[in-house]
Amino acid sequence: MKNASKPYKAVGLLSGGLDSTIATKLLLDQGIEVHAMNISMPWGCGRPSRVIALAAQFGIPFKSFPLGDDYLPVLTKPKYGFGSAHNPCVDCHIYMVRKAAAYMKEIGASFVFTGEVLGQRPMSQRRECLGWVEHDAGIPGQLLRPMSAKLLPPTIAEQEGIVDREKLLDISGRSRKRQFALAKELGLGGYSSPGGGCLLTEKLFGERLEDVLKRGCDNIAATAVLGLGRYFRIDDTAFVILGRDNAENEKLVRYAVPGDVILRPTVFPGPAALLRGGTIDEARLAFVAGLSQFHSKSRDKAPQPLQCWHAQEPDKVSQVTAAVLTQADVDKLQL
């Protein structure tokens, strides 16, 4: 084997899940110097804390890349289309592999690997889809899938003896029985449970995202709030999100972008509100404050005051009194 005297580098897309964890272990056991990376999505796949913990467990370098505005075309006009929700899975994989390929070149690695399993996901892991990802990412022959390698054409790393193909796997399909058995055999733990994780595959989130993108959203940071709370479409230009608990209230404040208005109750416990778009006047602010009070235990009390400020001016806090809303007022708005 070529790597017997010199460790070759590989960049692995580590999600924190079972498959990518096993794929990493398989290559580490062959003496490959693995550099883990993860694309940090504000509402997307993977759990960064799990990835960091796994990288530490394996003793490998890890780098997280924030999702950039160059991802917006993936959300608006994906070459390979959407799944059952607003999930452009193939184009998303291409995007991530392109980022991994750039990192591969930056650190002088020999190839990229992922935890993908042939046939595990019907939209993005069919045989032809795996080929599209490799081709469109611009690294033909340099994308290794250790979990299904024996069922796929040999990569350059396998052909050149950098990686021993015989020590890779031939897993296919949706069952993870073999993976669970392997994880136990290899002494692996700390990975996240299989399935789920990406909000793009959820119908309700997809509807919110599509609604916002139609308004001309031009940056990824502005989509971070969409996975939170209750969403209300005020009109063709504005929407409101209410937090469901204290944690979401804090995230609404943290994820607000310039132009957003934050409203928070002061004398009653209730949801924070983020208002984005449209005309900002006293009547609208009172209406949004009313939404907050309506979704609190103070719904039937007299109109209550809320603090109000623009996201870009958090020190300039004013006060607005909630408007009185009915169930009919609320039902016609919620998405």
C-alpha positions as a Python dict, from the first residue, in 0.01 Angstrom:
ca = {
    (1, 'M'): (0, 0, 0),
    (2, 'K'): (123, 348, -86),
    (3, 'N'): (28, 494, 249),
    (4, 'A'): (235, 246, 446),
    (5, 'S'): (528, 491, 485),
    (6, 'K'): (352, 825, 434),
    (7, 'P'): (7, 930, 552),
    (8, 'Y'): (-208, 1062, 270),
    (9, 'K'): (-463, 1330, 349),
    (10, 'A'): (-834, 1313, 285),
    (11, 'V'): (-1114, 1562, 352),
    (12, 'G'): (-1425, 1407, 501),
    (13, 'L'): (-1770, 1566, 511),
    (14, 'L'): (-1864, 1474, 866),
    (15, 'S'): (-2227, 1527, 963),
    (16, 'G'): (-2209, 1375, 1309),
    (17, 'G'): (-2429, 1086, 1194),
    (18, 'L'): (-2371, 712, 1191),
    (19, 'D'): (-2260, 668, 830),
    (20, 'S'): (-2002, 945, 815),
    (21, 'T'): (-1868, 836, 1154),
    (22, 'I'): (-1805, 481, 1029),
    (23, 'A'): (-1660, 609, 700),
    (24, 'T'): (-1412, 820, 896),
    (25, 'K'): (-1310, 527, 1115),
    (26, 'L'): (-1257, 301, 813),
    (27, 'L'): (-1011, 545, 661),
    (28, 'L'): (-834, 624, 986),
    (29, 'D'): (-778, 251, 1031),
    (30, 'Q'): (-600, 251, 694),
    (31, 'G'): (-359, 520, 807),
    (32, 'I'): (-522, 804, 616),
    (33, 'E'): (-480, 1150, 769),
    (34, 'V'): (-841, 1263, 786),
    (35, 'H'): (-939, 1630, 797),
    (36, 'A'): (-1306, 1663, 889),
    (37, 'M'): (-1520, 1948, 770),
    (38, 'N'): (-1882, 2048, 807),
    (39, 'I'): (-2105, 2306, 638),
    (40, 'S'): (-2281, 2496, 914),
    (41, 'M'): (-2639, 2559, 803),
    (42, 'P'): (-2863, 2787, 1008),
    (43, 'W'): (-3150, 2540, 971),
    (44, 'G'): (-2985, 2244, 802),
    (45, 'C'): (-2825, 1904, 826),
    (46, 'G'): (-2588, 1783, 1091),
    (47, 'R'): (-2528, 1878, 1451),
    (48, 'P'): (-2210, 2086, 1486),
    (49, 'S'): (-2163, 1997, 1854),
    (50, 'R'): (-2170, 1626, 1766),
    (51, 'V'): (-1922, 1681, 1483),
    (52, 'I'): (-1684, 1868, 1713),
    (53, 'A'): (-1712, 1591, 1973),
    (54, 'L'): (-1650, 1318, 1715),
    (55, 'A'): (-1349, 1499, 1571),
    (56, 'A'): (-1208, 1526, 1923),
    (57, 'Q'): (-1283, 1158, 1985),
    (58, 'F'): (-1094, 1060, 1670),
    (59, 'G'): (-818, 1314, 1733),
    (60, 'I'): (-850, 1469, 1389),
    (61, 'P'): (-855, 1833, 1275),
    (62, 'F'): (-1198, 1981, 1212),
    (63, 'K'): (-1310, 2293, 1030),
    (64, 'S'): (-1660, 2435, 1003),
    (65, 'F'): (-1760, 2649, 705),
    (66, 'P'): (-2063, 2879, 732),
    (67, 'L'): (-2322, 2849, 460),
    (68, 'G'): (-2264, 3134, 215),
    (69, 'D'): (-2493, 3347, 4),
    (70, 'D'): (-2371, 3146, -294),
    (71, 'Y'): (-2612, 2878, -166),
    (72, 'L'): (-2918, 3086, -259),
    (73, 'P'): (-2931, 2959, -621),
    (74, 'V'): (-2950, 2606, -477),
    (75, 'L'): (-3267, 2713, -295),
    (76, 'T'): (-3422, 2899, -586),
    (77, 'K'): (-3327, 2719, -908),
    (78, 'P'): (-3166, 2381, -835),
    (79, 'K'): (-3045, 2202, -1147),
    (80, 'Y'): (-3177, 1867, -1027),
    (81, 'G'): (-3501, 1995, -873),
    (82, 'F'): (-3668, 1958, -536),
    (83, 'G'): (-3785, 1658, -339),
    (84, 'S'): (-4123, 1632, -170),
    (85, 'A'): (-4063, 1962, 14),
    (86, 'H'): (-3821, 2247, -60),
    (87, 'N'): (-3524, 2010, -50),
    (88, 'P'): (-3277, 2036, -341),
    (89, 'C'): (-3083, 1734, -213),
    (90, 'V'): (-2865, 1660, -517),
    (91, 'D'): (-2768, 2023, -569),
    (92, 'C'): (-2706, 2058, -197),
    (93, 'H'): (-2465, 1763, -202),
    (94, 'I'): (-2289, 1912, -503),
    (95, 'Y'): (-2250, 2241, -317),
    (96, 'M'): (-2101, 2069, -11),
    (97, 'V'): (-1865, 1853, -214),
    (98, 'R'): (-1744, 2159, -406),
    (99, 'K'): (-1658, 2322, -75),
    (100, 'A'): (-1481, 2005, 36),
    (101, 'A'): (-1292, 1994, -295),
    (102, 'A'): (-1169, 2350, -242),
    (103, 'Y'): (-1054, 2258, 108),
    (104, 'M'): (-887, 1945, -31),
    (105, 'K'): (-679, 2158, -266),
    (106, 'E'): (-603, 2409, 7),
    (107, 'I'): (-446, 2151, 239),
    (108, 'G'): (-298, 1928, -31),
    (109, 'A'): (-524, 1628, 30),
    (110, 'S'): (-566, 1345, -220),
    (111, 'F'): (-941, 1295, -215),
    (112, 'V'): (-1277, 1377, -56),
    (113, 'F'): (-1500, 1123, 114),
    (114, 'T'): (-1856, 1120, 245),
    (115, 'G'): (-2077, 884, 442),
    (116, 'E'): (-2325, 842, 156),
    (117, 'V'): (-2480, 498, 111),
    (118, 'L'): (-2600, 380, -228),
    (119, 'G'): (-2981, 372, -238),
    (120, 'Q'): (-3029, 498, 116),
    (121, 'R'): (-3207, 818, 15),
    (122, 'P'): (-3436, 798, -287),
    (123, 'M'): (-3367, 1146, -423),
    (124, 'S'): (-2995, 1199, -371),
    (125, 'Q'): (-2828, 860, -332),
    (126, 'R'): (-2937, 670, -638),
    (127, 'R'): (-2646, 550, -850),
    (128, 'E'): (-2691, 817, -1116),
    (129, 'C'): (-2719, 1089, -850),
    (130, 'L'): (-2386, 992, -697),
    (131, 'G'): (-2234, 1030, -1042),
    (132, 'W'): (-2389, 1373, -1091),
    (133, 'V'): (-2246, 1495, -760),
    (134, 'E'): (-1892, 1383, -845),
    (135, 'H'): (-1910, 1527, -1198),
    (136, 'D'): (-2069, 1862, -1115),
    (137, 'A'): (-1844, 1915, -814),
    (138, 'G'): (-1548, 1894, -1053),
    (139, 'I'): (-1356, 1610, -886),
    (140, 'P'): (-1406, 1302, -1107),
    (141, 'G'): (-1238, 1001, -949),
    (142, 'Q'): (-1162, 1187, -626),
    (143, 'L'): (-1486, 1134, -435),
    (144, 'L'): (-1483, 818, -222),
    (145, 'R'): (-1788, 668, -52),
    (146, 'P'): (-1635, 411, 188),
    (147, 'M'): (-1976, 272, 291),
    (148, 'S'): (-2064, 159, -64),
    (149, 'A'): (-1725, 167, -239),
    (150, 'K'): (-1731, -197, -352),
    (151, 'L'): (-2056, -133, -537),
    (152, 'L'): (-1919, 172, -719),
    (153, 'P'): (-1638, 227, -971),
    (154, 'P'): (-1292, 245, -809),
    (155, 'T'): (-1171, 595, -729),
    (156, 'I'): (-820, 716, -807),
    (157, 'A'): (-720, 664, -443),
    (158, 'E'): (-822, 298, -469),
    (159, 'Q'): (-658, 248, -809),
    (160, 'E'): (-331, 396, -685),
    (161, 'G'): (-329, 193, -365),
    (162, 'I'): (-370, 491, -134),
    (163, 'V'): (-682, 322, 0),
    (164, 'D'): (-733, -55, 18),
    (165, 'R'): (-1064, -117, -159),
    (166, 'E'): (-1098, -457, 8),
    (167, 'K'): (-1125, -291, 348),
    (168, 'L'): (-1415, -74, 235),
    (169, 'L'): (-1782, -174, 238),
    (170, 'D'): (-2063, -278, 5),
    (171, 'I'): (-2366, -146, 192),
    (172, 'S'): (-2676, -36, 3),
    (173, 'G'): (-3038, 40, 80),
    (174, 'R'): (-3220, 208, 366),
    (175, 'S'): (-3164, -45, 644),
    (176, 'R'): (-2893, 50, 893),
    (177, 'K'): (-2862, -288, 1064),
    (178, 'R'): (-2511, -341, 930),
    (179, 'Q'): (-2406, 7, 1034),
    (180, 'F'): (-2528, -42, 1390),
    (181, 'A'): (-2348, -375, 1411),
    (182, 'L'): (-2030, -219, 1271),
    (183, 'A'): (-2045, 73, 1512),
    (184, 'K'): (-2064, -173, 1801),
    (185, 'E'): (-1782, -383, 1659),
    (186, 'L'): (-1561, -77, 1605),
    (187, 'G'): (-1641, 68, 1946),
    (188, 'L'): (-1797, 383, 1807),
    (189, 'G'): (-2030, 610, 1998),
    (190, 'G'): (-2134, 972, 2015),
    (191, 'Y'): (-2294, 984, 1670),
    (192, 'S'): (-2640, 1129, 1621),
    (193, 'S'): (-2943, 913, 1551),
    (194, 'P'): (-3002, 835, 1182),
    (195, 'G'): (-3271, 1018, 989),
    (196, 'G'): (-3407, 1369, 1002),
    (197, 'G'): (-3202, 1677, 1073),
    (198, 'C'): (-3260, 1885, 760),
    (199, 'L'): (-3549, 2127, 782),
    (200, 'L'): (-3556, 2159, 403),
    (201, 'T'): (-3723, 1817, 392),
    (202, 'E'): (-4009, 1936, 613),
    (203, 'K'): (-4316, 2062, 430),
    (204, 'L'): (-4403, 2346, 668),
    (205, 'F'): (-4050, 2485, 672),
    (206, 'G'): (-4037, 2456, 294),
    (207, 'E'): (-4353, 2664, 263),
    (208, 'R'): (-4206, 2934, 486),
    (209, 'L'): (-3881, 2939, 293),
    (210, 'E'): (-4055, 2954, -43),
    (211, 'D'): (-4275, 3237, 84),
    (212, 'V'): (-3970, 3438, 195),
    (213, 'L'): (-3765, 3367, -118),
    (214, 'K'): (-4049, 3497, -334),
    (215, 'R'): (-4010, 3830, -156),
    (216, 'G'): (-3656, 3864, -293),
    (217, 'C'): (-3442, 3741, -3),
    (218, 'D'): (-3079, 3805, -99),
    (219, 'N'): (-2879, 3660, 192),
    (220, 'I'): (-2864, 3334, 383),
    (221, 'A'): (-2848, 3506, 721),
    (222, 'A'): (-3202, 3631, 665),
    (223, 'T'): (-3334, 3273, 649),
    (224, 'A'): (-3199, 3167, 989),
    (225, 'V'): (-3519, 3263, 1174),
    (226, 'L'): (-3744, 3049, 954),
    (227, 'G'): (-3694, 2733, 1158),
    (228, 'L'): (-3830, 2902, 1468),
    (229, 'G'): (-4171, 2947, 1622),
    (230, 'R'): (-4501, 3039, 1460),
    (231, 'Y'): (-4495, 3210, 1122),
    (232, 'F'): (-4756, 3466, 1018),
    (233, 'R'): (-4782, 3620, 671),
    (234, 'I'): (-4904, 3975, 734),
    (235, 'D'): (-4930, 4075, 369),
    (236, 'D'): (-4735, 4040, 44),
    (237, 'T'): (-4437, 4223, 192),
    (238, 'A'): (-4421, 4139, 562),
    (239, 'F'): (-4419, 3845, 801),
    (240, 'V'): (-4395, 3786, 1176),
    (241, 'I'): (-4241, 3501, 1372),
    (242, 'L'): (-4334, 3436, 1736),
    (243, 'G'): (-4105, 3236, 1962),
    (244, 'R'): (-4250, 2925, 2128),
    (245, 'D'): (-4030, 2933, 2440),
    (246, 'N'): (-3750, 3133, 2601),
    (247, 'A'): (-3483, 2962, 2391),
    (248, 'E'): (-3660, 3057, 2068),
    (249, 'N'): (-3722, 3409, 2196),
    (250, 'E'): (-3347, 3453, 2245),
    (251, 'K'): (-3273, 3308, 1901),
    (252, 'L'): (-3516, 3547, 1735),
    (253, 'V'): (-3322, 3837, 1884),
    (254, 'R'): (-2987, 3682, 1790),
    (255, 'Y'): (-3083, 3595, 1432),
    (256, 'A'): (-3251, 3928, 1352),
    (257, 'V'): (-3099, 4118, 1060),
    (258, 'P'): (-3094, 4493, 987),
    (259, 'G'): (-3445, 4608, 906),
    (260, 'D'): (-3614, 4362, 1145),
    (261, 'V'): (-3813, 4487, 1442),
    (262, 'I'): (-3817, 4294, 1771),
    (263, 'L'): (-4104, 4312, 2020),
    (264, 'R'): (-4084, 4156, 2368),
    (265, 'P'): (-4337, 4148, 2653),
    (266, 'T'): (-4235, 4334, 2967),
    (267, 'V'): (-4518, 4286, 3218),
    (268, 'F'): (-4646, 3943, 3115),
    (269, 'P'): (-4473, 3620, 3010),
    (270, 'G'): (-4519, 3565, 2640),
    (271, 'P'): (-4350, 3516, 2303),
    (272, 'A'): (-4104, 3756, 2148),
    (273, 'A'): (-4199, 3868, 1799),
    (274, 'L'): (-3982, 3940, 1495),
    (275, 'L'): (-4138, 4161, 1227),
    (276, 'R'): (-3975, 4180, 885),
    (277, 'G'): (-4080, 4377, 579),
    (278, 'G'): (-4357, 4614, 489),
    (279, 'T'): (-4446, 4948, 640),
    (280, 'I'): (-4344, 4993, 1002),
    (281, 'D'): (-4598, 5218, 1172),
    (282, 'E'): (-4776, 5234, 1508),
    (283, 'A'): (-5078, 5041, 1384),
    (284, 'R'): (-4865, 4755, 1254),
    (285, 'L'): (-4652, 4742, 1567),
    (286, 'A'): (-4966, 4731, 1780),
    (287, 'F'): (-5098, 4446, 1568),
    (288, 'V'): (-4777, 4245, 1611),
    (289, 'A'): (-4781, 4316, 1984),
    (290, 'G'): (-5137, 4187, 1981),
    (291, 'L'): (-5019, 3862, 1823),
    (292, 'S'): (-4774, 3819, 2108),
    (293, 'Q'): (-5035, 3880, 2376),
    (294, 'F'): (-5289, 3660, 2199),
    (295, 'H'): (-5042, 3369, 2219),
    (296, 'S'): (-4977, 3417, 2590),
    (297, 'K'): (-5171, 3339, 2906),
    (298, 'S'): (-5266, 3708, 2913),
    (299, 'R'): (-5484, 3671, 2601),
    (300, 'D'): (-5804, 3776, 2782),
    (301, 'K'): (-5651, 4061, 2982),
    (302, 'A'): (-5650, 4429, 2894),
    (303, 'P'): (-5400, 4531, 2622),
    (304, 'Q'): (-5047, 4504, 2759),
    (305, 'P'): (-4725, 4696, 2678),
    (306, 'L'): (-4428, 4542, 2496),
    (307, 'Q'): (-4076, 4668, 2439),
    (308, 'C'): (-3990, 4738, 2075),
    (309, 'W'): (-3664, 4809, 1891),
    (310, 'H'): (-3501, 4785, 1549),
    (311, 'A'): (-3243, 4507, 1519),
    (312, 'Q'): (-2971, 4750, 1411),
    (313, 'E'): (-3046, 4983, 1705),
    (314, 'P'): (-3090, 4760, 2013),
    (315, 'D'): (-3025, 5051, 2252),
    (316, 'K'): (-3318, 5255, 2119),
    (317, 'V'): (-3608, 5082, 2293),
    (318, 'S'): (-3961, 5216, 2278),
    (319, 'Q'): (-4294, 5084, 2401),
    (320, 'V'): (-4604, 4976, 2213),
    (321, 'T'): (-4943, 4863, 2346),
    (322, 'A'): (-5095, 4547, 2205),
    (323, 'A'): (-5400, 4563, 1982),
    (324, 'V'): (-5696, 4339, 2069),
    (325, 'L'): (-5712, 4044, 1828),
    (326, 'T'): (-5967, 3769, 1772),
    (327, 'Q'): (-5913, 3408, 1672),
    (328, 'A'): (-6034, 3496, 1323),
    (329, 'D'): (-5768, 3768, 1296),
    (330, 'V'): (-5498, 3513, 1375),
    (331, 'D'): (-5625, 3216, 1174),
    (332, 'K'): (-5613, 3397, 842),
    (333, 'L'): (-5244, 3482, 886),
    (334, 'Q'): (-5067, 3172, 1009),
    (335, 'L'): (-4867, 2961, 762),
}
